Amino acid sequence: MPTVAVKLYSVFFKFLLKHRLQNRIQTPTEESAPFGITSRPDESLASPNPSFTEGVATKDIHIDSFTSLSVRIFLPESALLTPEPNSKPKRKPEPKGRETTSSPRVNRRNSYGPVGAPVKEEVRRNSVGGGDAEGLNLSSGGGYGGYGGYSPTIDDRKRKLPVMVQFHGGGWVSGSNDSVANDYFCRRIAKLCDAVVVAVGYRLAPESRYPAAFEDGFKVLSWLGKQANLAECSRSLGIKKLDGGHRHIVDSFGASMVEPWLAAHGNLSRCVLLGVSCGANIANYVAQKAVETGKLLDPVKVVAQILMYPFFVGSVPTHSEIKLANSYFYDKAMCMLAWKLFLPEKEFSLDHPAANPLVPGHGPPLKQMPPTLTVVAEHDWMRDRAIAYSEELRKVNVDAPVLEYKDAVHEFATLDVLLRSPQAQVCAEDIAIWVKKYISLRGHEFSY
């Protein structure tokens, strides 16, 4: 069973969230708030840090001025390693004194067999500024390097890393890609998976209902493809030089249109989607759209997706939806309020394609979906629905394992108060082990 502290915090969490959700439900005829109440509780945000002070550099990019769509890019320090002549990256050596066997063991169920002991990770907080890692190209002049952070040139040969597009949770109505909790989680994933993480700041309900968040998710994938094509044009054409000697395609104002971190270090032929809670619904939708779009997304190729305790529901209740209806943190009553805020009133249905991925007639055939890892918690009322989706994928020969964590609750690996638990660390390590089958240049070498 979850600890007493988790139980107490769950009661407090549900009381506050239910109060906020109920206050946001407004009818369209109310003149005072026709689109719902927009105020949200103050959330602790992490400032971007473009230097590698904490082993991962971060920056924020606004990619759509009309919808305020933004992304936060997480670049691990391992990107600075010199690539080998055969284009196979070197593994970053483990720091001295790192503990690999003395960390607490975590009770879990694992569909693909046992994994090594969890790695003990020091708790780190994001900070602005700080010392620069050895060998960094830091610019204090104009152009995109004016903030004093890492600024590579795309002409030079750099180490290429896979790109993971991450969608945060929050029940459609809260959360952000730059919250302290999401920043910590993405840093952990970037380091463990040795990948560039692109966290999406999609639009929230009730101001922006379905399909706004889904459209934002696919727009980011399309933007990544355009970035790769612009970078390739910059390398092959005569391009204007910006301050500091960087060659890039520029807009009419002279600003660079190429994002240098992605251009220098991103390998979009190894793209992974990672969704948390309601973000898993977005990830699954984006994967479906990527399948339907096909080669039009080139060079972007979605090679796998990771669904962490997805927000799937349906009109016919499952065993867990009946037995665990009053589960911890996001219980059934809370989630129904969230869905009412997210789905347009005329479209509200528990079998809406955004809510139930097994509704026939929507999206591409399941056999065309990418390999899908599903993470579920024992005490999550939505767990059976996620497991059923994974089972259907396996029936059509899609690699779709399920990791079920004993005594775990919804968002056990991503919620702010649970992020630093041994179980959250182990979950991130398990994700890294599985996904490296599809993002490592050397295939299954890093998988067990």
C-alpha positions in Angstrom: 0.0 0.0 0.0 1.1 3.6 -0.5 2.7 5.3 2.5 0.7 7.4 5.0 2.3 10.6 3.6 1.1 9.8 0.1 -2.4 9.1 1.4 -2.6 12.3 3.3 -1.2 14.4 0.4 -3.6 12.7 -2.0 -6.6 13.8 0.2 -5.3 17.4 0.2 -4.5 17.3 -3.5 -8.0 16.0 -4.5 -9.7 18.6 -2.3 -7.9 21.5 -3.9 -8.1 20.2 -7.4 -11.8 19.3 -7.2 -12.6 22.8 -5.9 -10.7 24.4 -8.8 -12.2 22.2 -11.4 -15.8 22.7 -10.2 -15.2 26.5 -10.2 -14.1 26.4 -13.8 -17.1 24.7 -15.2 -19.2 27.5 -16.8 -22.0 27.4 -19.2 -21.5 29.0 -22.6 -24.3 31.5 -21.9 -22.6 33.1 -18.9 -21.5 36.5 -19.9 -19.0 36.9 -17.1 -16.9 33.9 -18.1 -18.1 32.4 -21.4 -15.0 30.3 -21.9 -14.4 29.2 -18.3 -12.4 30.7 -15.5 -8.8 31.1 -16.6 -7.1 31.7 -13.2 -4.8 28.9 -12.0 -2.9 28.3 -8.8 0.6 29.6 -8.8 3.0 26.9 -10.1 6.7 26.8 -9.3 8.6 27.3 -12.6 12.2 26.5 -13.5 14.1 29.1 -15.4 15.9 27.9 -18.6 19.6 27.4 -18.1 21.5 27.3 -21.4 24.8 26.2 -19.8 25.6 22.7 -18.6 25.8 23.5 -14.9 23.5 20.6 -14.0 24.6 18.2 -16.8 21.7 19.3 -19.0 21.4 22.7 -20.8 17.9 24.1 -21.4 16.3 26.8 -23.5 12.8 27.9 -24.3 11.6 28.4 -27.9 8.2 30.0 -29.0 7.2 28.4 -32.2 3.7 29.9 -32.8 2.9 33.5 -31.8 -0.8 33.1 -32.5 -1.3 30.2 -30.0 1.7 30.9 -27.7 2.9 27.4 -28.4 6.3 26.9 -26.9 8.9 24.1 -26.3 11.7 23.7 -23.8 14.7 21.9 -25.2 16.9 19.7 -22.9 20.3 19.0 -24.2 22.4 16.5 -22.2 26.1 17.2 -21.8 26.9 14.0 -23.5 26.2 15.7 -26.8 29.6 17.4 -26.5 31.5 14.1 -26.8 33.4 13.9 -30.1 31.6 11.5 -32.5 33.6 8.4 -33.6 34.6 8.1 -37.3 32.0 5.4 -37.8 29.2 7.8 -36.5 28.6 5.6 -33.5 28.6 7.7 -30.3 30.8 7.0 -27.3 29.1 6.2 -24.1 29.8 8.8 -21.4 31.9 7.3 -18.6 30.2 6.9 -15.3 31.3 9.4 -12.7 33.6 8.1 -10.0 31.9 7.1 -6.8 28.5 6.5 -8.4 26.5 4.0 -6.5 24.8 1.3 -8.5 24.0 -1.4 -6.0 23.3 0.2 -2.6 20.2 2.1 -3.7 16.9 0.9 -2.2 15.2 -1.9 -4.2 11.8 -1.1 -5.6 9.0 -3.7 -5.8 7.7 -3.8 -9.3 6.3 -6.0 -12.0 8.1 -6.0 -15.3 6.8 -7.6 -18.5 10.2 -8.0 -20.1 12.2 -9.4 -17.2 14.4 -8.1 -14.4 16.5 -5.0 -14.8 19.6 -3.9 -12.9 19.5 -2.2 -9.6 18.4 1.5 -9.6 21.0 4.2 -9.7 21.2 6.7 -6.9 20.8 10.2 -8.3 21.7 13.3 -6.4 18.7 15.8 -6.1 19.5 18.8 -8.3 17.7 22.0 -8.8 17.8 24.2 -11.9 19.7 27.5 -11.6 20.5 30.3 -13.9 24.1 30.9 -14.9 26.9 29.1 -13.3 30.2 27.6 -14.6 30.5 26.5 -18.2 31.5 22.9 -19.1 34.9 22.4 -20.6 35.1 22.8 -24.4 31.8 24.7 -24.8 31.4 27.3 -27.5 29.9 30.2 -25.5 29.0 33.4 -27.3 28.4 36.8 -25.6 27.7 38.6 -28.9 24.5 38.9 -31.0 22.5 36.3 -32.7 21.1 33.3 -30.8 24.2 33.2 -28.6 23.5 36.5 -26.9 22.2 34.8 -23.7 25.7 33.5 -23.0 24.8 29.8 -23.3 26.0 26.9 -25.4 25.9 27.9 -29.1 27.2 25.4 -31.6 27.8 25.9 -35.3 25.8 23.6 -37.5 28.6 23.5 -40.1 30.9 21.5 -37.8 30.4 17.8 -37.2 28.7 17.2 -33.9 27.4 14.2 -32.1 23.8 13.4 -33.1 21.3 12.3 -30.4 17.8 11.0 -30.8 15.0 13.4 -30.1 12.2 12.7 -27.5 9.1 14.8 -27.7 7.5 15.0 -24.2 3.9 16.0 -23.2 3.3 16.8 -19.6 0.3 15.8 -17.5 -2.2 17.8 -15.5 -5.7 16.6 -16.4 -5.9 19.0 -19.4 -6.3 22.0 -17.2 -3.0 22.4 -15.4 0.7 21.7 -15.6 3.4 23.2 -17.9 6.5 22.2 -19.8 8.6 24.6 -17.6 7.3 23.6 -14.2 9.9 22.6 -11.6 8.5 19.0 -11.6 8.5 18.6 -15.4 11.9 20.2 -15.7 13.4 17.8 -13.2 11.7 14.8 -14.9 12.9 15.8 -18.4 16.4 16.4 -17.2 16.4 12.9 -15.7 15.1 11.4 -19.0 17.6 13.3 -21.1 20.5 12.0 -19.1 19.4 8.4 -18.8 18.3 8.1 -22.4 21.1 10.1 -23.8 18.7 12.1 -25.9 17.5 15.6 -26.7 14.2 16.1 -25.0 11.7 18.6 -26.4 9.0 19.3 -23.8 5.8 20.8 -25.3 3.8 23.7 -23.7 0.5 22.9 -25.3 -2.7 24.9 -24.8 -4.9 24.1 -21.7 -8.6 23.8 -21.1 -11.1 25.2 -20.6 -9.8 28.2 -22.6 -8.6 25.9 -25.4 -10.7 22.7 -25.6 -10.3 19.7 -27.8 -8.6 19.5 -30.3 -6.3 22.4 -29.4 -3.8 20.3 -27.3 -3.7 17.6 -30.0 -3.1 20.0 -32.8 -0.3 21.6 -30.8 1.4 18.2 -30.3 1.4 17.5 -34.1 2.5 21.1 -34.9 5.6 20.6 -32.8 6.4 17.4 -34.8 5.9 19.3 -38.0 8.1 22.1 -36.7 10.9 19.7 -36.0 10.8 18.4 -39.5 11.0 22.0 -40.9 13.9 22.7 -38.6 15.8 19.7 -40.0 15.1 20.8 -43.6 16.2 24.4 -42.8 19.4 23.1 -41.2 20.2 21.0 -44.3 19.6 24.1 -46.5 21.9 26.1 -44.3 24.7 23.6 -44.9 24.3 23.3 -48.6 23.4 26.9 -49.7 25.1 30.2 -49.5 23.7 31.6 -46.3 24.1 34.9 -44.4 26.6 34.9 -41.6 25.3 36.0 -38.2 27.4 37.5 -35.4 29.9 34.9 -34.2 30.4 33.4 -37.6 27.3 31.1 -37.6 25.8 30.4 -41.0 22.0 30.2 -41.0 18.9 30.9 -43.0 17.6 34.2 -41.7 14.2 35.9 -41.8 13.4 39.4 -43.1 14.6 40.9 -39.8 18.0 39.1 -39.9 17.2 36.6 -37.1 18.2 33.0 -37.5 15.3 30.6 -38.5 17.4 27.6 -37.5 17.4 26.3 -34.0 21.2 25.6 -33.4 20.9 22.9 -30.7 18.6 20.8 -32.9 20.5 21.5 -36.0 23.8 20.4 -34.5 22.7 17.6 -32.2 19.2 16.3 -33.2 18.7 13.1 -35.1 15.1 13.2 -36.1 15.2 9.8 -37.8 15.1 8.5 -34.2 12.2 10.4 -32.7 10.3 9.1 -29.7 7.0 10.4 -28.2 6.7 10.4 -24.4 3.4 11.3 -22.8 2.5 11.6 -19.1 -1.2 11.1 -18.0 -3.3 13.2 -20.4 -0.1 13.9 -22.3 0.0 10.2 -23.2 -3.3 10.7 -25.0 -1.7 13.5 -27.0 1.4 11.3 -27.7 -0.8 8.5 -29.0 -2.7 11.0 -31.2 0.5 12.4 -32.6 1.8 8.9 -33.3 -1.4 8.2 -35.2 -1.0 11.4 -37.2 2.6 10.6 -38.0 1.5 7.2 -39.4 -1.1 8.8 -41.5 1.2 11.6 -42.7 4.0 9.1 -43.7 6.9 10.4 -45.7 5.5 14.0 -45.7 7.1 14.3 -42.2 10.6 13.4 -43.5 13.1 13.4 -42.1 11.1 12.9 -38.9 10.5 9.3 -38.1 8.6 8.2 -34.9 10.4 5.0 -33.9 8.6 4.4 -30.6 6.3 5.9 -28.0 6.0 5.8 -24.2 2.6 6.1 -22.5 2.9 6.8 -18.8 -0.4 6.0 -17.0 -2.5 7.3 -19.9 -5.8 9.1 -19.4 -7.8 6.5 -21.3 -11.5 6.0 -20.4 -14.5 4.4 -21.9 -18.3 4.0 -21.5 -18.1 0.3 -20.5 -16.4 0.2 -17.1 -13.4 -2.1 -16.5 -12.6 -3.9 -13.3 -10.1 -1.3 -12.1 -12.6 1.5 -12.9 -15.1 0.0 -10.6 -12.8 -1.2 -7.8 -10.5 1.8 -7.8 -12.9 4.6 -8.6 -11.8 6.5 -5.5 -8.1 6.0 -6.1 -5.3 8.3 -5.1 -4.8 11.8 -6.6 -6.8 11.6 -9.9 -9.8 9.5 -9.0 -12.8 8.9 -11.3 -14.9 11.8 -10.2 -12.0 14.2 -10.7 -11.2 12.9 -14.2 -14.8 13.2 -15.3 -14.7 16.9 -14.4 -11.5 17.3 -16.4 -13.0 15.6 -19.4 -16.0 17.9 -19.2 -13.7 20.9 -19.3 -11.6 19.5 -22.2 -14.2 18.1 -24.6 -16.7 20.5 -26.2 -20.1 20.1 -24.6 -21.7 18.7 -27.8 -19.0 16.2 -28.2 -18.7 14.9 -24.7 -18.6 11.1 -24.6 -16.4 8.6 -22.7 -16.0 6.9 -26.1 -14.7 10.0 -27.8 -11.6 9.1 -29.9 -9.5 11.4 -27.6 -10.6 9.4 -24.6 -10.9 5.8 -25.8 -8.2 4.7 -28.3 -10.0 1.4 -29.0 -13.1 2.9 -30.5 -13.2 1.5 -34.0 -13.1 3.6 -37.1 -10.7 6.3 -35.8 -7.0 6.5 -36.8 -4.8 4.1 -38.7 -4.8 0.3 -38.1 -3.2 -0.6 -34.9 -0.6 -2.8 -36.7 0.9 0.4 -38.1 1.5 2.0 -34.8 5.1 2.3 -33.5 6.5 0.2 -30.7 4.7 1.3 -27.5 5.8 1.0 -23.9 3.0 1.5 -21.4 3.6 2.3 -17.7 0.8 1.7 -15.2 0.4 2.0 -11.5 -1.3 -0.7 -9.3 -3.6 1.9 -7.5 -4.6 3.8 -10.6 -8.2 3.5 -11.6 -7.4 3.9 -15.3 -4.8 1.1 -15.4 -7.0 -1.6 -17.0 -7.9 0.6 -19.9 -4.2 1.2 -20.6 -3.4 -2.5 -20.3 -6.2 -3.4 -22.7 -4.8 -1.0 -25.3 -1.4 -2.6 -25.0 -2.9 -6.0 -25.4 -4.6 -5.0 -28.6 -1.3 -3.7 -30.0 0.4 -7.0 -29.2 -2.3 -8.9 -31.0 -1.2 -7.3 -34.2 2.5 -7.9 -33.5 3.4 -4.4 -32.2 6.1 -4.5 -29.5 4.0 -3.2 -26.7 5.2 -4.3 -23.2 3.5 -3.1 -20.0 5.4 -2.1 -16.9 3.2 -2.3 -13.8 4.6 -0.8 -10.6 3.4 -2.3 -7.3 2.0 0.0 -4.6 2.3 2.9 -7.1 -0.3 5.7 -7.7 -1.2 7.8 -10.7 1.8 10.0 -11.7 4.1 8.3 -9.2 7.1 9.0 -11.4 6.3 12.6 -12.4 4.3 14.3 -9.6 6.3 16.9 -7.7 6.1 15.2 -4.3 7.0 11.8 -5.7 9.7 12.6 -8.2 12.6 11.9 -5.9 11.4 8.6 -4.7 13.4 5.4 -5.5 10.4 4.1 -7.5 10.3 7.2 -9.7 14.1 6.8 -10.4 13.6 3.1 -11.3 10.8 3.9 -13.6 12.9 6.4 -15.6 15.7 3.8 -15.8 13.3 1.1 -17.0 12.1 3.5 -19.7 15.7 4.2 -20.8 16.5 0.5 -21.0 13.5 -0.3 -23.3 13.7 2.8 -25.5 17.4 2.3 -26.3 16.4 -0.7 -28.5 15.0 1.8 -30.9 17.1 5.0 -30.5 20.6 3.5 -30.1 22.7 3.4 -33.3 23.9 0.0 -32.1 20.5 -1.4 -31.7 19.9 -3.8 -28.9 23.3 -3.5 -27.4 22.1 -1.3 -24.5 19.0 -3.3 -23.8 18.5 -6.3 -21.5 
